[in-house]
Amino acid sequence: MKYNSTRDKNNRISAAQTIIKGIAEDGGLFVPEKIPQTDDAFLSEMLTCSYQERAFKILSLYLTDYTDEEIKECIKKAYTDQKFDDESIAPLIKLSDEQYILELWHGPTSAFKDMALQLLPQLMSTALQKTKQKNDVAILVATSGDTGKAALEGFRNVEKIKIIVFYPQQGVSDIQRRQMITQKGANVDVIAIEGNFDDAQSGLKKIFNDKVFNKELAEKGYELSSANSINWGRLLPQIVYYFSAYCDLVNKKVIRPGDKVDFTVPTGNFGDILAGYYARKMGLPINKLICASNTNNVLTDFFATGTYDKNRKFFKTISPSMDILISSNLERLLYHVTEDDRKIDEWMNKLSANGHYTIDSSYLSQLQEIFIADWVDEKETLATIRILHDTYGYTADPHTAVAWQAAQNYRETADYKKIPMVVLSTASPYKFNDSVLAALGIDIGDADEFTQLDILKKYNKSAIPAGLSSLKTASILHKKICAKENMAVEIRNCLK
Ligand SMILES: *Cc1c(COP(=O)(O)O)cnc(C)c1O
């Protein structure tokens, strides 16, 4: 199977090359030329599989230039019990007969990004060996918080790869910052930028598209690549947990094979929910995908009107990983719906020139068949954390609470078919202690973040993840700060 750029169908490469490159030279994102189809037999074989075996079944449909052994080895290294603190990797928690939570944060950094970022470095390292590439790879990451740490942890000390992470100085939680600036590893750099996530992301996009700069680095022995969710190797592992959650529902006898379920996804860059779209296209019986946003509700407006308009106020919220004005992966969705690279090129050029574009109404109605979009404000998010705790004894982080509330809103509409709802949970509550404790009405005075962890433990059944409690004594290794115009300069310094 080949992959092509969303902005040029004739730009076609293998899966291994796709994973090494991250983004196409023409600015587009790589997509599979054809989405593989699964049938009843495929799903029924999957029922008795472990998470790792389920991952193998999905990955081998897409990575046709990798051998079975290579794929199995990558999966084995990624999803081990040394890295994940739950043997089912992505456990499905029942809150009521119809409502389930899919916990995606049992990896080493307690964020759902681990689901993909434990696997991507293995897939990339294997790809480098397969294609016998001379140059090393320099991974550049822009992070709104969780991606940075998860990428650092996934890539640290992986051979032939360097990683440089940029995070918005004011845009991440205290724990997230500490997780990054204490990162160990011989091949890692972490830099704060004076700007928000979109500044970091568009700064990197420019650098990826800067031919002169890329040539300079190539002569020094480095190819640039990305670990952001624009890399296909990030997206692919995420398809697995939709299938896995569905299998778990069948195994628990909540549904019979073929019955439909809804999924609600707390959304930022549109990677997580797009993986659900791929699962649905592959034949997994998904009814609706509910796209949940916070106050940065650009996607809610897009799915209502067909106009994507990033010219709006940017809000810093208590769910910072969803504080995004440009949801990059939407480009892939639009490509699959239109199959028209000229149109995508035109829309994306309009987005970068004027900040907005409008899709044809026929495409919009196709999207509205599948996606329900909604947003939840800060006050309601806090109230939802409280309700989940008091009603179900479940402690949720703010991102998960946004999704839970969007799911409830949908369940109250006439559209709702009374089928099981799976809400994706994307962060451990221990990563957002102050918001969660405030929601529960607990006065923390001036307790520092580590004391907050201990206070929250009293109100949460699950243990404090080891990666978080050990931060207290970890030494700070990264102190660089740069202006948003100076990212290229910093990269040059790191790759000396
Ligand atoms: C990254 C992230 C999201 C958003 O996922 P996208 O794939 O960017 O839409 C939601 N919640 C948390 C905690 C995240 O880290």
The ligand as a Gaussian input file, in Angstrom:
#p B3LYP/6-31G(d) Opt

LIG

0 1
 C       -3.546000      15.672000      22.701000
 C       -4.650000      15.628000      23.676000
 C       -5.990000      15.778000      23.289000
 C       -6.391000      16.090000      21.862000
 O       -6.128000      15.054000      20.949000
 P       -5.999000      15.399000      19.395000
 O       -5.579000      14.122000      18.774000
 O       -4.964000      16.476000      19.273000
 O       -7.339000      15.862000      18.947000
 C       -6.959000      15.665000      24.261000
 N       -6.638000      15.457000      25.560000
 C       -5.369000      15.321000      25.963000
 C       -5.088000      15.128000      27.406000
 C       -4.329000      15.382000      25.049000
 O       -3.082000      15.255000      25.471000

